């Protein structure tokens, strides 16, 4: 998706919060400082205003783009967006989302006909509460917060908030953390392919499970959009289906709603103890958000 399409998406979306507006302004200022391409300089030198450019751009609506109609001409056909464009649209709207707030980070995973799993992790470090098949459906307090998992790394809320908000810098931070943390699997230390796979896992967790800031979630979406051979599966229940090949393991299937930047379901997720779960027949739905309430213990 080029800058005009991104701008059109911004104008079509609901009014952003003050925090989101400030973040968007910073990104715009950064882009304006970058050298412009000669072709774009010629556009604006010719007197085309920013508003006019936005009006001429393609507006993103779910997984299709609606081109501007030609006066007195036939209605234009909708253009199906690529997987990368869908992820970039999700990134734009993720960045505009307000900061979440609450005392507990809540994550629920489940599949049709399968057992669900829920966890509540206290922001202040008081503990983690879980409920699922292993607890016989009861809420159990673990007594201490379960670490949040980022590509094999154990991280806290403050570390997540301080992650880089640029795609390449974000990937480098995760990769460097894996090197420093001496992360290992049952097969031993991570080789180059294993490290790249762990970075990818971290990006998926950032957009689907972790309490990252709007800017960091946007950076993770942009990093995923740059992966080669990402494929659009078209409109599906809940959003747009995407298939992302990975170096190790089966391709990851995501269902993303670009308008809300939410991952509706996925064939891959990371458990609270750091385990990786790949599902083929029964993708997992994920509900991840802040809350101020804990359920009853029964």
N, C-alpha and C positions, 0 to 999 in steps of 0.2 A: 504494500500500500504506500503511495507517495504522500508527500506532505499535504497536498490539496485534499486528498481523500481523508486523511487524518483530521484536517481542519474542518471538513464538512461534517465528520462524525461528531466533533466537539460542538459544533453549532446545533446539531440535531438533538444532542443529548440534553437531559434536564439541567437546570441551573446548578453549577457546582457549589460546594461549600466554600467558605472563605479560605480554609486551609488548602483545598484542592486548587482553587484559583491561584493562590500564591505559588503552589508547586508548578502549575502549568506556566505561569509567568516566568519562573526561573528557567524552565526548559526552553521556552520560546526565546528568552534572552541568550541562552547558550547557543541555540541554533543560529540566531542572528549574528553572533560573533564569528561563526564559521564562514570560510570563503564560499561564496555562492558560485554555482555553475554558470558558465556564460549564457546558456540557454535561458535560465531563469532570470538572470540579470536583464536579458533582452525583453522578457515578458514585462517586468515591472518598469523598465525604462520606457516602454511603450505606453505607460500610463494606466496599466491594469491595476486597480486597487485590490487590497486584500479581500475586501468584501465581495468584489466582483469575481475574484478568483474562487472564493468559497462557493458562490452561487453557480459557477460553472463546473464545480467538482462533482464527482460521483458521491452520492449519499449512501452510506452503508445501512442496510436494513436486514438484520439477521444475516443469513449467508448469501444474500444477493445484493447487487448494486443496481440502483435505478438511475440510468443516464438521463441527462437533461433532454427533454423532448424538443424536437425541431419544430418551430412554428409552422402550422398548416401541414405538417408531415404525419406519417403514421406513428402510433405510439411505439417507443423503443422497447426492445426486448430486455428483460432483466438479465444481468450478467452474473453468473455464479462466481463467487469469490474463491480464491485459492485458500489453502490451509494457512499459509503465511499471512495473508490478508485478514483472515478471521482472527488469528492470534494477535495481530497488531491492533485490530479493532478492540479486542478484549483488553489489551494493554492500555489503550487510550482511556477506556472507561474505568479500568482499575485505578488509574492514576487520579481520576476525578472523584473517586469514592471518598466519603468522609472517613476519618480515623475511627476505628471501633473503640468501644469502651466497655468495661465490665470487670467484675472481680474474678471471673473464672473463664478460661478458654475451654470451650466445649467442642468436642469432636464426636460425631456419630457416624459409623460406617455400617452398612448392611446391604444385603442383596435380596432379590425376590426369592422367597422360600427358604432363605438362610437366616442364621442367627445374627443379630446386630451386636455391635460393641460400642459403648459410650465411655467417654472420659471427661472429667472436669479437673483442670489444673489451675490452682490458685495463683494469681498474678504475684501475690506477696510471698510466695514460697511456703505457704502453710501446709500444702499437701496436694495429693491427687486422689480423686474418687473415680471408681470404675464400676461398670455394670455390663454383664454379658453372660454367655453360656457358662463360662468357667466360674462365675459367681452365683450361678443358679438364679439369675435374674435379679439379684439383690445388689444394692449399692454398697460397695466396700471401700473403706478409706485405706489408702496405702501407707499413710503416715508421713510420707515425704513426697515432694513433687517428682513425678516421672520426668526424665529429661526429654526435651523436644529433640527430634531427630532431623538433621539436615544432611542428607547424603552420607549417612554413617557417622556424622559428627554429633556430639551432644552439645546443645546450645540452650541458652536461656532467653527470656523475653527481651532483655536489654541488648543482647548480642544481635538478635533478629532485627531490632529497631535500627541498629547501627550498620547494617549491611549496605554495601554499595548499591546505588540506584541506577547504575549503568550496566547493560548486559554483560559485556566482556569483563568488566571489573568484578561483577558479581560472580561469574564463573571462576575467575582467578582466585577470589577470596575462598570459595569452597574448595578448589583444588589445592591451594596453599594450606588450608586447614587440614585437609586429609594428609598432606605430607608431614606437617608438624605434629599432628595428633597420632601418627603411626597407626592409622586405622587398618585393621586386618579382618579377613574373613576366615572361614574354616580352612581355606586353601593357603592362608598366609597373607603376607603383605600384598597390597594392591599393585598390579602391574599397570602399564599405561592404559590398556583397554578397561581394566577394572576401575581405575580412577576416573576415566571419562564417563563410565557408566554411573558411578557414584555421583558425579556432578549433575548428570541428567536427572537422577533420582531426586536430588536436592531441589532442582528447579521445579519438578512436578509437585513435590511436597509444598513448596512455597506458594504455588497458585491454588492448591487444593486443601491443604491441611494445617498449615502453620500460620500463626498470628503475625504475619509480616505487615509492614507499613504499605500504604497504597503505592508509594513510589517503588518499593522493592518488588511487590507483586507485578507491577507493570514491567520492571526490568526483567523479571523471570519470564513473563509472557514473550517479551521481545527476544530473549535468548532462545526460547523454544522455537520461535518463528524462523530463526536462522538455521535450524537443523536441516540437513539435506534430506530430500525424499519424504518430507512431511506431506501427507495426503489428506485431502478433504473427502469425507464420506457423505457429504450432503446433509440436508436437514433431517434430524431425528428427534425423537421425543426428548424434550428438555433443551434443545439447542442444536449445535452443529457437531457432527461426528468428525473426529480427527484420528488418523493413524500415524504414529511416530515410530519409525524403525530405530532400534537401539543396537549397540555393538554386542551386548550380551543379553540373552533372553529374548522372548517373543516381542513383537512390536507392541507399544503401549497404545491403547485406545482411550481417548478422552472425549467426553461430551461437554462442550463449552458453550455457555450462553454469552455471546460477545456483548450484548447490550448491558448485562449486569456484571460481566467478568467472572461469573461463578462457574466452577467445574461441577457439573451435575452428576456425572458418574465417571468411573475410571476402571480400567482393568488392572491397575497397579496402585498399591499404597504401601506405606510403611507403618508397621505396628508400633505401639508405645515402647516395646523393648528393642526396637531397631530391626526387626525382621521384615523382609520384603515379601509381599504377597502378589503373585501374578494370577489373574483369573481370566479364563477364556470364555466360558459359557455364561457366567453370571457376573457381569460388571457390578462394581460396588458403588452405591450412592453415598455421597459424602455431604454431611452438614457440619460446617465448621464456623463458629462465631463466638463472640463474647456474650456472656450472660452474668447476671448478678445473683442468680438463685441456684441452689443445690436441690436435688430431689430428696424426698424422704429416704431414709435408710432401708425401708422394707422393699 
